[in-house]
Amino acid sequence: MSGSVSADAYGFSKGAIIQEFGYDEDVDFEFRQSIENATGEFLEDEDYRGAADAVLAWWRSDDGDVDDLADYLVDCTASLDEGASEIWLVVPGHQSDYRVSTIEIEEASQTAGLSVTRAHGLESGWTAYRITTRRTF
């Protein structure tokens, strides 16, 4: 992926099982391929019943409102292996008619008991947000 951050910069390591939600024909296929190259594994689809090391979740504004996004994030956490805490939520960028604002993502994450910790713009115009489970002390 020229000019953009490679999948290993997102923390995807060899052998990691990544479950994907929200796949459609508009996703960033180059980004998906870079994840598969970094892990050496195919992405698992929504029907996968095992435990995932991380989740790749695609979301567009027409998929629902902030409450729907919060529910979606909760559903994504159910797929994570014990000890795994990472969801990469990928949304269309601000140039798209289907963009999702950072404020909505932060609100939905907070409602779901999660935290947005990073964001990266992809060359394709999508933006990837790293969302993790909150630590309680």
DSSP file with accessible surface (Angstrom, degrees, kcal/mol):
  #  RESIDUE AA STRUCTURE BP1 BP2  ACC     N-H-->O    O-->H-N    N-H-->O    O-->H-N    TCO  KAPPA ALPHA  PHI   PSI    X-CA   Y-CA   Z-CA
    1    1 A M    >         0   0   63      0, 0.0     3,-1.3     0, 0.0     2,-0.2   0.000 360.0 360.0 360.0  98.0    0.0    0.0    0.0
    2    2 A S  T 3   +     0   0   93      1,-0.2     3,-0.1     3,-0.0   121,-0.0  -0.443 360.0   7.6 -70.6 135.3    2.0    2.9   -1.2
    3    3 A G  T 3  S+     0   0   85      1,-0.2     2,-0.3    -2,-0.2    -1,-0.2   0.514 113.9  86.9  77.8   3.2    1.7    6.1    0.8
    4    4 A S  S <  S-     0   0   28     -3,-1.3     2,-0.3   118,-0.1    -1,-0.2  -0.852  87.9 -84.1-130.5 171.0   -0.3    4.5    3.6
    5    5 A V        -     0   0   46    116,-0.4   118,-0.1    -2,-0.3     2,-0.1  -0.538  47.3-124.1 -75.8 133.7    0.4    2.7    6.8
    6    6 A S    >   -     0   0   53     -2,-0.3     3,-1.2     1,-0.1     4,-0.4  -0.334  23.5-106.8 -76.5 163.1    1.0   -1.1    6.3
    7    7 A A  G > >S+     0   0    0      1,-0.3     3,-1.6     2,-0.2     5,-1.2   0.824 117.0  62.5 -61.5 -31.8   -1.1   -3.7    8.2
    8    8 A D  G > 5S+     0   0  108      1,-0.3     3,-1.6     2,-0.2    -1,-0.3   0.833  93.9  63.3 -67.7 -22.9    1.8   -4.6   10.5
    9    9 A A  G < 5S+     0   0   46     -3,-1.2    -1,-0.3     1,-0.3    -2,-0.2   0.718  96.8  59.3 -69.4 -15.5    1.6   -1.0   11.8
   10   10 A Y  G < 5S-     0   0    0     -3,-1.6    -1,-0.3    -4,-0.4    -2,-0.2   0.425 123.8-104.7 -90.3  -1.5   -1.9   -1.9   13.0
   11   11 A G  T < 5 +     0   0   50     -3,-1.6     2,-0.6     1,-0.3    -3,-0.2   0.594  68.2 149.7  91.1  10.8   -0.5   -4.7   15.2
   12   12 A F      < -     0   0    8     -5,-1.2    -1,-0.3     4,-0.0     2,-0.2  -0.681  27.1-169.8 -79.3 120.0   -1.6   -7.6   13.0
   13   13 A S    >   -     0   0   75     -2,-0.6     3,-2.2     1,-0.1    25,-0.0  -0.709  32.0 -73.0-112.5 163.3    1.0  -10.4   13.6
   14   14 A K  T 3  S+     0   0  154      1,-0.3    25,-0.2    -2,-0.2    26,-0.2  -0.204 117.8  13.4 -52.3 134.1    1.7  -13.7   11.9
   15   15 A G  T 3  S+     0   0   40     24,-3.6    -1,-0.3     1,-0.3    24,-0.1   0.345  88.6 144.8  82.2  -6.6   -0.9  -16.3   12.7
   16   16 A A    <   -     0   0    9     -3,-2.2     2,-0.6    22,-0.1    -1,-0.3  -0.409  46.9-134.3 -68.0 139.3   -3.4  -13.9   14.2
   17   17 A I        -     0   0   35     -3,-0.1    36,-2.6    -2,-0.1    37,-1.3  -0.869  23.4-170.8 -95.3 119.4   -7.1  -14.7   13.5
   18   18 A I  E     -a   54   0A   3     -2,-0.6    26,-2.9    24,-0.3     2,-0.5  -0.954   8.4-154.4-114.6 121.9   -9.0  -11.6   12.4
   19   19 A Q  E     -ab  55  44A   1     35,-2.0    37,-2.7    -2,-0.5     2,-0.4  -0.827  11.8-148.6 -97.5 135.0  -12.7  -11.7   12.2
   20   20 A E  E     -a   56   0A   7     24,-3.6     2,-0.3    -2,-0.5    37,-0.2  -0.871  14.4-176.2-109.5 134.1  -14.3   -9.3    9.7
   21   21 A F  E     +a   57   0A  24     35,-2.6    37,-2.5    -2,-0.4    24,-0.0  -0.927  64.6  25.6-122.1 149.8  -17.8   -7.7   10.1
   22   22 A G  S    S+     0   0   15     -2,-0.3    -1,-0.1     1,-0.2    35,-0.1   0.643  73.5 171.5  78.0  17.3  -19.6   -5.4    7.7
   23   23 A Y        +     0   0  115     -3,-0.1     2,-0.3     2,-0.1    -1,-0.2  -0.307   6.8 152.0 -61.0 138.0  -17.9   -6.6    4.5
   24   24 A D    >   -     0   0   84     -2,-0.0     3,-1.7     0, 0.0    -1,-0.0  -0.939  60.9 -86.3-154.4 176.9  -19.4   -5.3    1.3
   25   25 A E  T 3  S+     0   0  164     -2,-0.3     4,-0.1     1,-0.3    -2,-0.1   0.622 119.7  62.4 -68.9  -9.1  -18.2   -4.5   -2.2
   26   26 A D  T 3  S+     0   0   63      2,-0.1    -1,-0.3     3,-0.0    -3,-0.0   0.452  77.0 116.2 -96.0   0.0  -17.1   -1.0   -1.2
   27   27 A V  S <  S-     0   0    7     -3,-1.7     2,-1.2     1,-0.1     3,-0.1  -0.135  81.4 -94.8 -66.3 166.8  -14.4   -2.1    1.4
   28   28 A D     >  -     0   0   16      1,-0.2     4,-2.1     2,-0.1     5,-0.2  -0.697  40.5-174.5 -84.1  96.5  -10.7   -1.3    0.9
   29   29 A F  H  > S+     0   0   94     -2,-1.2     4,-2.5     1,-0.2    -1,-0.2   0.839  80.9  56.6 -65.9 -32.1   -9.6   -4.5   -0.7
   30   30 A E  H  > S+     0   0  105      2,-0.2     4,-2.2     1,-0.2    -1,-0.2   0.913 107.9  47.8 -65.5 -41.6   -5.9   -3.5   -0.6
   31   31 A F  H  > S+     0   0    0      2,-0.2     4,-1.9     1,-0.2    -2,-0.2   0.934 111.4  50.4 -64.6 -45.1   -6.1   -3.0    3.2
   32   32 A R  H  X S+     0   0   39     -4,-2.1     4,-2.2     1,-0.2    -2,-0.2   0.927 110.8  49.5 -57.1 -46.2   -7.8   -6.3    3.6
   33   33 A Q  H  X S+     0   0   95     -4,-2.5     4,-2.6     1,-0.2    -1,-0.2   0.899 107.4  54.1 -62.7 -38.3   -5.1   -8.0    1.5
   34   34 A S  H  X S+     0   0   19     -4,-2.2     4,-2.2     1,-0.2    -1,-0.2   0.867 107.9  50.8 -66.5 -32.7   -2.3   -6.3    3.6
   35   35 A I  H  X S+     0   0    0     -4,-1.9     4,-2.5     2,-0.2     6,-0.3   0.937 110.8  48.1 -67.3 -45.5   -3.9   -7.7    6.8
   36   36 A E  H  X>S+     0   0   25     -4,-2.2     4,-2.4     1,-0.2     5,-0.6   0.898 112.4  49.5 -62.2 -38.5   -4.0  -11.2    5.2
   37   37 A N  H  <5S+     0   0   98     -4,-2.6    -1,-0.2     2,-0.2    -2,-0.2   0.909 112.0  48.3 -65.4 -41.4   -0.3  -10.8    4.1
   38   38 A A  H  <5S+     0   0   16     -4,-2.2    -2,-0.2     1,-0.2    -1,-0.2   0.881 122.1  33.8 -67.0 -38.7    0.7   -9.7    7.6
   39   39 A T  H  <5S-     0   0    3     -4,-2.5   -24,-3.6     2,-0.2    -2,-0.2   0.713  94.6-135.2 -89.5 -24.2   -1.1  -12.5    9.4
   40   40 A G  T  <5S+     0   0   49     -4,-2.4     2,-0.3     1,-0.3    -3,-0.2   0.651  74.7 101.5  74.0  14.4   -0.6  -15.2    6.8
   41   41 A E  S   <S-     0   0   81     -5,-0.6    -1,-0.3    -6,-0.3    -2,-0.2  -0.935  77.4-112.4-129.7 150.3   -4.3  -16.1    7.4
   42   42 A F        -     0   0  162     -2,-0.3   -24,-0.3    -3,-0.1     2,-0.2  -0.539  44.6-100.5 -74.0 149.1   -7.5  -15.4    5.5
   43   43 A L        -     0   0   18     -2,-0.2     2,-0.3   -26,-0.1   -24,-0.2  -0.498  36.7-127.0 -66.9 138.9   -9.9  -13.0    7.3
   44   44 A E  B     -b   19   0A  61    -26,-2.9   -24,-3.6    -2,-0.2    -1,-0.1  -0.670  24.0-130.0 -86.6 145.6  -12.7  -14.9    9.0
   45   45 A D    >   -     0   0   88     -2,-0.3     3,-1.8   -26,-0.2   -24,-0.1  -0.197  33.6 -85.2 -89.3-176.2  -16.3  -13.8    8.1
   46   46 A E  T 3  S+     0   0   90      1,-0.3   -25,-0.1   -27,-0.1    -1,-0.1   0.694 124.0  61.6 -62.9 -20.8  -19.2  -13.0   10.4
   47   47 A D  T 3  S+     0   0  114      2,-0.0    -1,-0.3     0, 0.0     2,-0.0   0.536  73.3 120.7 -85.3  -5.9  -20.2  -16.7   10.7
   48   48 A Y    <   -     0   0   59     -3,-1.8     4,-0.1     1,-0.1    -4,-0.0  -0.340  43.2-169.5 -60.2 132.9  -16.9  -17.7   12.3
   49   49 A R        +     0   0  205      2,-0.1    -1,-0.1    -2,-0.0     3,-0.0   0.413  53.7  90.0-109.7   1.2  -17.6  -19.2   15.7
   50   50 A G  S    S-     0   0   35      1,-0.1     2,-0.4    31,-0.0    -2,-0.0  -0.174  88.4 -82.7 -84.7-174.5  -14.0  -19.4   17.1
   51   51 A A        -     0   0   46     -2,-0.0     2,-0.3    29,-0.0    29,-0.2  -0.765  43.3-147.1 -93.4 135.8  -12.2  -16.8   19.1
   52   52 A A  B     -f   80   0B   0     27,-2.9    29,-3.6    -2,-0.4   -34,-0.2  -0.744  15.6-144.8-103.3 149.9  -10.5  -14.0   17.2
   53   53 A D  S    S-     0   0   68    -36,-2.6    33,-0.4    -2,-0.3    32,-0.3   0.734  87.3  -7.0 -80.0 -25.6   -7.4  -12.1   18.1
   54   54 A A  E     -a   18   0A   3    -37,-1.3   -35,-2.0    30,-0.1     2,-0.4  -0.967  68.3-126.1-160.6 164.8   -8.8   -8.9   16.7
   55   55 A V  E     -ac  19  87A   0     31,-1.8    33,-3.3    -2,-0.3     2,-0.6  -0.966   5.6-157.9-122.3 137.7  -11.8   -7.7   14.8
   56   56 A L  E     -ac  20  88A   0    -37,-2.7   -35,-2.6    -2,-0.4     2,-0.5  -0.979  22.4-176.4-109.7 115.6  -12.0   -5.7   11.5
   57   57 A A  E     -ac  21  89A   0     31,-3.0    33,-3.5    -2,-0.6     2,-0.4  -0.973  14.3-157.1-123.7 123.1  -15.4   -4.0   11.4
   58   58 A W  E     + c   0  90A   0    -37,-2.5     2,-0.4    -2,-0.5    33,-0.2  -0.817  17.9 177.2 -96.4 136.8  -16.6   -1.9    8.5
   59   59 A W        -     0   0   15     31,-2.3     2,-0.3    -2,-0.4    41,-0.1  -0.999  10.2-172.9-144.3 137.1  -19.4    0.7    9.3
   60   60 A R    >   -     0   0   12     -2,-0.4     3,-2.5    31,-0.2     4,-0.3  -0.915  38.9-110.1-126.2 156.2  -21.2    3.3    7.1
   61   61 A S  G >  S+     0   0   48     37,-2.2     3,-1.2    -2,-0.3    38,-0.1   0.818 117.4  58.3 -57.8 -30.7  -23.6    6.0    8.2
   62   62 A D  G 3  S+     0   0  104      1,-0.2    -1,-0.3    36,-0.1     3,-0.1   0.506  87.7  77.4 -81.2   2.1  -26.5    4.2    6.4
   63   63 A D  G <  S-     0   0   69     -3,-2.5     2,-0.3     1,-0.3    -1,-0.2   0.650 113.6 -74.4 -79.1 -17.0  -25.8    1.1    8.6
   64   64 A G    <   -     0   0   26     -3,-1.2    -1,-0.3    -4,-0.3     2,-0.1  -0.896  54.2 -63.2 150.3-176.1  -27.6    2.8   11.5
   65   65 A D     >  -     0   0   87     -2,-0.3     4,-2.3    -3,-0.1     5,-0.2  -0.172  62.6 -79.4 -93.7-170.9  -27.4    5.5   14.2
   66   66 A V  H  > S+     0   0   20      1,-0.2     4,-2.4     2,-0.2     5,-0.2   0.883 130.2  51.7 -60.4 -40.6  -25.0    5.9   17.2
   67   67 A D  H  > S+     0   0   96      2,-0.2     4,-2.2     1,-0.2    -1,-0.2   0.899 109.4  50.2 -64.8 -39.2  -27.0    3.4   19.3
   68   68 A D  H  > S+     0   0   72      2,-0.2     4,-2.4     1,-0.2    -2,-0.2   0.898 110.0  50.9 -63.9 -40.7  -26.8    0.8   16.4
   69   69 A L  H  X S+     0   0    1     -4,-2.3     4,-2.6     2,-0.2    -2,-0.2   0.914 108.2  52.1 -64.0 -40.7  -23.1    1.4   16.2
   70   70 A A  H  X S+     0   0    2     -4,-2.4     4,-2.2     1,-0.2    -2,-0.2   0.937 111.1  47.3 -60.5 -44.9  -22.7    0.9   20.0
   71   71 A D  H  X S+     0   0   97     -4,-2.2     4,-2.5     1,-0.2    -1,-0.2   0.903 110.4  53.2 -61.4 -41.3  -24.6   -2.4   19.7
   72   72 A Y  H  X S+     0   0   31     -4,-2.4     4,-2.2     2,-0.2    -2,-0.2   0.921 108.5  49.3 -60.3 -45.0  -22.4   -3.4   16.7
   73   73 A L  H  X S+     0   0    0     -4,-2.6     4,-2.0     2,-0.2    -1,-0.2   0.897 109.6  51.5 -64.6 -39.7  -19.3   -2.8   18.8
   74   74 A V  H  X S+     0   0   65     -4,-2.2     4,-1.3     1,-0.2    -1,-0.2   0.935 109.5  50.5 -61.1 -44.6  -20.6   -4.9   21.6
   75   75 A D  H  X S+     0   0  102     -4,-2.5     4,-0.5     1,-0.2     3,-0.3   0.896 108.5  53.2 -59.7 -39.9  -21.3   -7.7   19.2
   76   76 A C  H >< S+     0   0    0     -4,-2.2     3,-1.3     1,-0.2     4,-0.4   0.886 103.5  55.7 -63.9 -38.7  -17.8   -7.4   17.9
   77   77 A T  H >< S+     0   0   41     -4,-2.0     3,-1.3     1,-0.3    -1,-0.2   0.820  95.8  66.7 -66.2 -27.0  -16.3   -7.7   21.4
   78   78 A A  H 3< S+     0   0   86     -4,-1.3    -1,-0.3    -3,-0.3    -2,-0.2   0.751  97.7  55.1 -64.7 -21.5  -18.1  -11.0   21.8
   79   79 A S  T << S+     0   0   21     -3,-1.3   -27,-2.9    -4,-0.5    -1,-0.3   0.598  85.6 106.5 -85.8 -12.5  -15.9  -12.5   19.1
   80   80 A L  B <  S-f   52   0B  24     -3,-1.3   -27,-0.2    -4,-0.4     3,-0.1  -0.459  73.5-116.7 -76.3 140.1  -12.6  -11.6   20.7
   81   81 A D    >   -     0   0   71    -29,-3.6     3,-2.4    -2,-0.2    -1,-0.1  -0.307  48.6 -81.1 -63.6 152.6  -10.5  -14.2   22.4
   82   82 A E  T 3  S+     0   0  187      1,-0.3    -1,-0.1     3,-0.0     3,-0.1  -0.363 123.8  20.9 -57.6 129.2   -9.9  -13.9   26.1
   83   83 A G  T 3  S+     0   0   80      1,-0.4     2,-0.3    -3,-0.1    -1,-0.3   0.163  97.9 114.2  93.6 -19.6   -7.2  -11.3   26.6
   84   84 A A    <   +     0   0   26     -3,-2.4    -1,-0.4   -32,-0.1   -30,-0.1  -0.631  33.1 168.0 -82.2 142.5   -7.8   -9.8   23.1
   85   85 A S        +     0   0   33    -32,-0.3    48,-0.9    -2,-0.3     2,-0.5   0.165  32.3 111.3-142.3  23.9   -9.1   -6.3   23.2
   86   86 A E  E     + D   0 132A  29    -33,-0.4   -31,-1.8    46,-0.2     2,-0.4  -0.907  28.3 169.9-123.0 125.0   -8.8   -4.8   19.8
   87   87 A I  E     -cD  55 131A   2     44,-2.7    44,-3.2    -2,-0.5     2,-0.7  -0.990  19.3-154.3-120.3 132.1  -11.4   -3.8   17.2
   88   88 A W  E     -cD  56 130A   0    -33,-3.3   -31,-3.0    -2,-0.4     2,-0.6  -0.933  13.7-163.4-104.3 106.1  -10.4   -1.8   14.1
   89   89 A L  E     -cD  57 129A   0     40,-2.7    40,-3.3    -2,-0.7     2,-0.5  -0.839   5.0-162.8 -90.2 121.8  -13.5    0.1   13.1
   90   90 A V  E     +cD  58 128A   0    -33,-3.5   -31,-2.3    -2,-0.6    38,-0.2  -0.934  13.2 173.3-114.3 123.4  -13.2    1.3    9.5
   91   91 A V  E     - D   0 127A   1     36,-2.7    36,-3.3    -2,-0.5   -31,-0.2  -0.908  39.0 -91.1-127.1 153.8  -15.5    4.0    8.3
   92   92 A P  E     - D   0 126A   9      0, 0.0     8,-0.9     0, 0.0    34,-0.2  -0.343  51.4-109.0 -61.9 145.9  -15.7    6.1    5.1
   93   93 A G    >   -     0   0   11     32,-1.1     3,-2.1     6,-0.2     6,-0.1  -0.060  36.5 -87.7 -70.9 175.9  -13.7    9.3    5.2
   94   94 A H  T 3  S+     0   0  142      1,-0.3     5,-0.1     5,-0.1    -1,-0.1   0.639 122.9  64.7 -65.4 -13.0  -15.2   12.8    5.4
   95   95 A Q  T 3  S+     0   0  163     30,-0.2    -1,-0.3     3,-0.1     2,-0.2   0.634  88.4  89.9 -82.3 -12.3  -15.4   13.0    1.6
   96   96 A S  S X  S-     0   0   35     -3,-2.1     3,-1.2    29,-0.2    29,-0.0  -0.544  77.3-134.3 -89.1 150.0  -17.9   10.2    1.4
   97   97 A D  T 3  S+     0   0  139      1,-0.2    -1,-0.1    -2,-0.2    -3,-0.1   0.662 110.4  53.2 -68.1 -17.4  -21.7   10.5    1.6
   98   98 A Y  T 3  S+     0   0  109     -5,-0.1   -37,-2.2   -37,-0.1    -1,-0.2   0.124  81.5 143.7-106.8  21.2  -21.6    7.6    4.1
   99   99 A R    <   -     0   0  130     -3,-1.2     2,-0.4   -39,-0.2    -6,-0.2  -0.161  37.9-150.8 -62.4 154.8  -19.0    9.2    6.5
  100  100 A V        -     0   0   11     -8,-0.9    -9,-0.1   -41,-0.1     2,-0.1  -0.998  20.1-122.9-127.9 129.1  -19.3    8.7   10.2
  101  101 A S     >  -     0   0   51     -2,-0.4     4,-2.0     1,-0.1     5,-0.2  -0.354  13.3-124.2 -75.9 153.5  -18.0   11.4   12.5
  102  102 A T  H  > S+     0   0   62      1,-0.2     4,-3.0     2,-0.2     5,-0.2   0.874 113.0  58.9 -59.8 -37.1  -15.3   10.8   15.1
  103  103 A I  H  > S+     0   0  122      1,-0.2     4,-2.6     2,-0.2    -1,-0.2   0.921 105.9  47.5 -60.6 -43.3  -17.8   12.2   17.7
  104  104 A E  H  > S+     0   0   72      2,-0.2     4,-2.8     1,-0.2     5,-0.2   0.907 112.4  49.7 -64.5 -40.4  -20.3    9.5   16.8
  105  105 A I  H  X S+     0   0    0     -4,-2.0     4,-2.6     2,-0.2    -2,-0.2   0.932 112.4  46.8 -65.4 -43.8  -17.6    6.8   17.0
  106  106 A E  H  X S+     0   0   99     -4,-3.0     4,-2.6     2,-0.2    -2,-0.2   0.917 113.6  48.7 -64.1 -42.0  -16.4    8.1   20.4
  107  107 A E  H  X S+     0   0   93     -4,-2.6     4,-2.5    -5,-0.2    -2,-0.2   0.940 113.4  46.0 -63.8 -46.2  -20.0    8.2   21.7
  108  108 A A  H  X S+     0   0    0     -4,-2.8     4,-2.0     2,-0.2    -2,-0.2   0.913 113.0  50.6 -64.3 -40.2  -20.8    4.7   20.5
  109  109 A S  H  <>S+     0   0    1     -4,-2.6     5,-3.5    -5,-0.2     4,-0.3   0.932 110.6  48.8 -62.7 -45.3  -17.6    3.4   21.9
  110  110 A Q  H ><5S+     0   0  126     -4,-2.6     3,-1.5     1,-0.2    -1,-0.2   0.922 110.2  51.1 -60.9 -45.2  -18.2    4.9   25.3
  111  111 A T  H 3<5S+     0   0   91     -4,-2.5    -1,-0.2     1,-0.3    -2,-0.2   0.876 110.2  50.3 -59.6 -36.2  -21.7    3.6   25.4
  112  112 A A  T 3<5S-     0   0   22     -4,-2.0    -1,-0.3    -5,-0.2    -2,-0.2   0.456 121.2-109.1 -82.0  -1.1  -20.3    0.1   24.6
  113  113 A G  T < 5S+     0   0   36     -3,-1.5    21,-1.2    -4,-0.3    -3,-0.2   0.773  81.1 119.3  78.8  26.8  -17.8    0.4   27.4
  114  114 A L  E   < -E  133   0A   7     -5,-3.5     2,-0.4    19,-0.2    -1,-0.3  -0.690  54.1-133.7-119.7 171.4  -14.9    0.8   24.9
  115  115 A S  E     -E  132   0A  42     17,-2.8    17,-2.8    -2,-0.2     2,-0.5  -0.994  10.7-134.6-131.7 135.9  -12.3    3.4   24.1
  116  116 A V  E     +E  131   0A  40     -2,-0.4    15,-0.2    15,-0.2     3,-0.1  -0.762  31.1 168.7 -82.2 123.9  -11.0    4.9   20.9
  117  117 A T  E     +     0   0A  62     13,-3.1     2,-0.3    -2,-0.5    14,-0.1   0.652  56.0   3.6-113.6 -21.5   -7.2    4.9   21.1
  118  118 A R  E     -E  130   0A  98     12,-1.0    12,-2.4     2,-0.0    -1,-0.3  -0.987  51.7-156.3-157.3 161.7   -6.0    5.7   17.6
  119  119 A A  E     -E  129   0A  54     -2,-0.3     2,-0.4    10,-0.2    10,-0.2  -0.994   7.7-173.3-144.0 141.8   -7.1    6.6   14.1
  120  120 A H  E     -E  128   0A  44      8,-2.5     8,-3.2    -2,-0.3     2,-0.4  -0.999  20.5-134.0-133.9 133.5   -5.3    6.2   10.8
  121  121 A G  E     -E  127   0A  54     -2,-0.4  -116,-0.4     6,-0.2     2,-0.3  -0.705  21.9-142.8 -83.1 134.0   -6.4    7.4    7.4
  122  122 A L    >   -     0   0   10      4,-3.3     3,-2.2    -2,-0.4   -29,-0.1  -0.713  20.9-117.5 -93.4 152.3   -6.2    4.8    4.6
  123  123 A E  T 3  S+     0   0  105     -2,-0.3    -1,-0.1     1,-0.3     4,-0.0   0.812 112.6  64.1 -56.9 -30.1   -5.1    5.8    1.1
  124  124 A S  T 3  S-     0   0   62      1,-0.1    -1,-0.3     2,-0.1     3,-0.1   0.556 122.4-101.5 -73.7  -8.5   -8.5    4.7   -0.2
  125  125 A G  S <  S+     0   0   40     -3,-2.2   -32,-1.1     1,-0.4   -30,-0.2   0.268  85.7 121.3 102.6 -11.4  -10.3    7.4    1.9
  126  126 A W  E     -D   92   0A  23    -34,-0.2    -4,-3.3   -33,-0.1    -1,-0.4  -0.479  53.7-141.3 -77.6 158.7  -11.5    5.1    4.7
  127  127 A T  E     -DE  91 121A  28    -36,-3.3   -36,-2.7    -6,-0.2     2,-0.5  -0.989   6.7-149.8-123.8 132.1  -10.4    5.8    8.3
  128  128 A A  E     -DE  90 120A   0     -8,-3.2    -8,-2.5    -2,-0.4     2,-0.5  -0.889   9.7-164.6-104.4 124.8   -9.5    3.1   10.7
  129  129 A Y  E     -DE  89 119A  17    -40,-3.3   -40,-2.7    -2,-0.5     2,-0.6  -0.940  14.5-139.8-108.8 127.7  -10.1    3.6   14.4
  130  130 A R  E     -DE  88 118A  60    -12,-2.4   -13,-3.1    -2,-0.5   -12,-1.0  -0.770  24.5-174.5 -85.9 122.6   -8.5    1.4   17.0
  131  131 A I  E     -DE  87 116A   0    -44,-3.2   -44,-2.7    -2,-0.6     2,-0.3  -0.971   3.4-178.6-122.9 129.2  -11.1    0.6   19.7
  132  132 A T  E     -DE  86 115A  16    -17,-2.8   -17,-2.8    -2,-0.4   -46,-0.2  -0.866  33.4 -96.5-127.1 160.4  -10.1   -1.3   22.8
  133  133 A T  E     - E   0 114A  58    -48,-0.9     2,-0.2    -2,-0.3   -19,-0.2  -0.444  48.4-109.9 -70.3 146.9  -11.8   -2.6   25.9
  134  134 A R        -     0   0  111    -21,-1.2     2,-0.4    -2,-0.1    -1,-0.1  -0.558  24.5-127.7 -78.2 145.5  -11.4   -0.3   28.9
  135  135 A R        -     0   0  200     -2,-0.2     2,-0.4    -3,-0.0    -1,-0.0  -0.766  18.7-151.0 -91.8 136.7   -9.2   -1.3   31.8
  136  136 A T              0   0  136     -2,-0.4     0, 0.0     0, 0.0     0, 0.0  -0.872 360.0 360.0-107.5 140.8  -10.7   -1.2   35.2
  137  137 A F              0   0  235     -2,-0.4    -2,-0.0     0, 0.0     0, 0.0  -0.822 360.0 360.0-113.3 360.0   -8.6   -0.6   38.2
